[in-house]
């Protein structure tokens, strides 16, 4: 089982992004012809989800190199530095973004002449590899779920957040197709409502039984309706297994653990940041207050009222039962288990 939904596509000479700010009411594609436009789209949440952000950034490097070669010829490498910095800084918490930019830059030394064809092939390879990884993760994660289970998820981790299929939502898609999941509970994911707008829409497209749950109902959900698993994605997994994900994930993990449910984190190997020892060192992005005080153009708090708006939180490894990536499963993750796993897979 896969999804017909896609978040981004290369069309001839431009990167096209499905504007996720407008879903589910409108399906509008935004055309990006420069690295600056890609960086702006990433920053403004046109495209979101760590793997999709990384793929978009890879194509942004292609656009940067095209412009640099057109204006500076053989000196294009120096000409693209500002664009690369702009791309890498667009969303600091998502490690896939910096990973994708580094991987693209790693191919620069061997290029001669027009760099665009080789870099475009590399960006397409990153996209294809992510889709393949999604299906591998889905198989590994689905195998952990007992037939007929109810599960919960948070934010959007599906085809809209990746190169296709999805990470956590990819596990859910595959597990549902195998008869392992009977119902999905979807956290709304304030303030951008990625669960309500995006995950609910994806599940509806695929005909998977699901219900929406307000973020504040997480503990009551696990107490009363007893989902067996909380299945979430990740924007960064550090060396000891602490995991950064959309704000509200930590709350949901605490609720799951308190009521006997298990917690599964699903993310590709590119999301692992083993150079960072613990979650205390993760830079957590904070966004403008008006994202909380307004709902679209509608004011929902007093004009000028202050707000604290972190858009990620960090779930300690001790709350996580399994981290699933394309190479397999790390159960009861900690620094030693992650180090051993990485030594085998790299």
N, C-alpha and C positions, 0 to 999 in steps of 0.2 A: 504494500500500500504506500503510495506517495501522494503528493499534493500538486494540484495544478497551479497553486499560488506561487508567485515569485516576486522578489523584492527589487531586483535590479537586472539589467540586461545591457549588453554592448550592442549598439546599433550603428554599424558603419564607421562613424567618426566621433561618436559621443557615448557617454554613459547615461542611460536612462534609469531613473529611480522612481519606483512607485511611492507617491507622497503619502506616507503613513499617518501624517497629521490629519488627513482628510477622510480616512477610513473610519467606519464602513460606509459612510454616506456617499462618498465619491471615490472613483478609481481614476486618479489623475497621474500621469507620468511626467516627471520633471527631467528635462534634458540638460546635461552638464557637458560643456565643451572645454572647460579649463579646470586645473587643479584647485583654484580658488573657489570655483562653484561647487566642487565636490566637498571641500573642507567646510564650506558654509552649510551645505545640505546635511553633512554629518553633525555639525554643531547645532543646527536648528531642528534636528530630529526628523528630517524627511526620511532618512534611513536610520535604523537603530537595531540594536542587537549586536553583540560583540563580533560574531563571525561575519555578518553582513557589512558591518563597519569596516572590518579588515579588507574584505573583498572590494568594497567601494574605494578604499584608500589605494589599493593596488592599481585599480584603473585610473585613479587620480594621478599616480606616478606616471602612467603612460601619457596622460594629457600634459603633464608638466614637461616631460621629455620632448614631446612633439613641439610644444611652444619654444622650449629652449633650443632645440635644433634649428627651428625655423629662424630664430633671431640671432643665434650665436654659432651655428655650425658645429665644428669640432669642439668648441668650448661649451657645449650644452650642459655638461656635468656641473660646472660652476654656476650656470644660470638657473639651475633648478633648486638650489639649496633653500631659498626662501619658501618655495612651494612645498618642499618636503617638510620643513619645519612647521608650516601652516597646517598641513595634513596631520602630522603627528600630534599636534597640540589641540586638535579639534574636540576630542573627548578623552581626557587624560586617564580615566579609570579603566577603560577597555584595552587590555593588553594586546588583543588581536590587531588593533590599529597599528601600534608601533612595530609589532612583529611583521606585519605585511609590508610596511614601508622598508624595514631593514632587509627583508628578503628580496624585495625588488631592487634595492640599492646594491645588494650583494652581487647582482648580475652586471652592474655597470662596468667593471674593469675589462671584461672580455668583449665589449661592444665596439664596433667600428662602423663608420657611416651613420645612416639613419637608425637611431635606436628603437624607433616605434615598433617595427614588426616583432623583434625579439622580446621586448618588454610586454607587448600585447599578448604574445603567446604565454609569457610567464604569468600575467594576471589571469588569463583564462585557465591556466593550470591550477592556480590557487583556488579559483571558483570551482572547478571540477573536483579538485581534491576535497574541498569542504563538503560537497554534495555526497561524495563517496564515504567520507567520514561520518556524515549524518546517518547513513544507512547502517554502517558498522556499529555506531553507538546505539542505534535503535535496537539492533539485534541483541547486543550485550545487555542493555538495560531491561528490555522486555522479558528476558529470561529470568530476571529476579522477581517478577510479579506473579503472584498466584492467580490462577484462573478465577474470573468473576469479581475481581477486586474493584473497589472504589478508590480513586486517587484524587489528589489535589495538586494544583499548580499555581504559579504566580508569574505575573508579567507575561511577555510573549517570547516564546523560544521556538517558534515554528518556522515555516518556510519564509515568513516575512523577516525573520531575524538572522537568517543563514543563507547559504547558497541554495537551499531547497529543503524539503522534508522536515528538518528541525533537529534541535538537540533534545531538550526535555520533551517538547511536543512531538518530536520524531519518535521517541520511545513510546509515548502515549499512542500515536498513530499505529505503530507496529503492534504494540500490545493489544490494542483494540481489535485489530484485524485477526489476531491470534486467539481471540476470545478471553483474554486475560483481564480486560477492563470492562466493567459494566456501566460506569458513570464517572464523569470528570467534574470536579468543582474548581471553578476559575476565580481567582482573586481579582478584584477590579483593577488594582494597581494605581492608586492615586499618586501624583496628581495628573499624569498624562493618560491614565485609564487604558494602558496597553492590554490589560486582560479583558476589559469590557469591550473595547473597540476592535482589538486585533485577534486575540486568542479565541474569543467567542465567535468571531466571524470565521476564522479558519476552521474551527470545529463544526460550525454550522455548514460550511461548504462541503465538508467531508462526511456529514451525517453522523457524527459521534455524539452520543447522549451527554449533555453537559448542563450544568447550572452555574449561574453567576453568584458570587458571594462578596459582600462588602469586606474590605480589608479588616475592619474592626471585628468581624465575626470569626476570625481564624481559630481562636481557642474554642469557641462554642461549636464550630464546625467539627473539629476533631473530637470534642466531647460527645456530641449528639449523633452525628451521621457517620462517624468512625471510618474515614478513609484510611486505607492501609499504608499509603505512601504519600509523602509530599515530594513531588518531582519538579526540580527547578534547574535552570541554567546557571551560568556563571560568566562574569566579565573578567575575573582574575582569580586564579587559584595559586596561593603562594606555597613555599616549601613545606610548611607544616600542615597543609590542608585547609587552613582558613580560606574562606571563599567570599569574594565580593560579588554581590548580585543586586538586583533592583531593590530599592527600599521597601521594607515589608517582609523580605525573605527571612531575616533573622527572627522576626516576630512569629512568622508561620512555623519556622523550625522549632522554636521553643514550645509552641502549642502542640506540634506533632509529637515531640519527645515527651511532653507531659502526659500525653494520652496514649502512649504505646505505639504510635505510628512510626514508620521509618522514613528517613530522609535520603533522597538520591539527588546528587548533583551531576548534571550531564553537560560535558563541554569537550571540545577537541583539544588535542595536545597543545595547540598554539595558544590556548588560554592559560596554560601553566606558566607561572613566573617563579622559577625555583631560585632566582637570584635574590628574591625578597624573602626573608626568613619567616615572618609572621604577619598576620593581618593588621597589626598595629602600624605597619609601615606603608600600608596602602593609601594612596592619595584618593580621598573620596570627594567626588565632584559635588559642588553646591551650585544651585541654579537660582534665578531671580525669585523674589518673594511673590511677584504677581502670578506665578504659576499656581500658588496656593490660594491667593486672595481672589482670583478670578477663575471662572469656568468659561473658557472662550472669552467672549467680550463681556460676560455678565459678572458684575462685582458680587462676591459672596461673603466678603468680610469688610469691615470698615475701611474706607478709603485711607490709604497711607499706613495701614497697620503693618507692623514688622512681622517677619516670618523666618523660620529656619528651614531651609529646603535642601537637605542632602538627598541626592537621587539614588544613592547606593547605601547598603549597609554591609557589614562583614559578619558572616555566620562562622562561629568557631568550629574547628574541625571536630571537636568532641561531640557536636550535635549531628554530625553527618555519618550515616551508615555506609554509604557507598559513593565513590566518585567514578563515573563511567566516562571513558573516552574511546576513541576509535580502536585502540589497541587492547582494550579489556577493562577490568573492574578493579579498583582499589577499595577493598573493604576495610572499615574502621581506619580511615586514613590518618596518618601522622607523618612526621618528618622522615622516619626510618622507612616506612612502607612506600612513601612517595619517592624517596631517593632510590630504593631498590627497583621500583617500577620503571623509573626514568632510565636507570642504568641498562635495563634490558631493552627498552624500546628505542633508545637513541644510538 
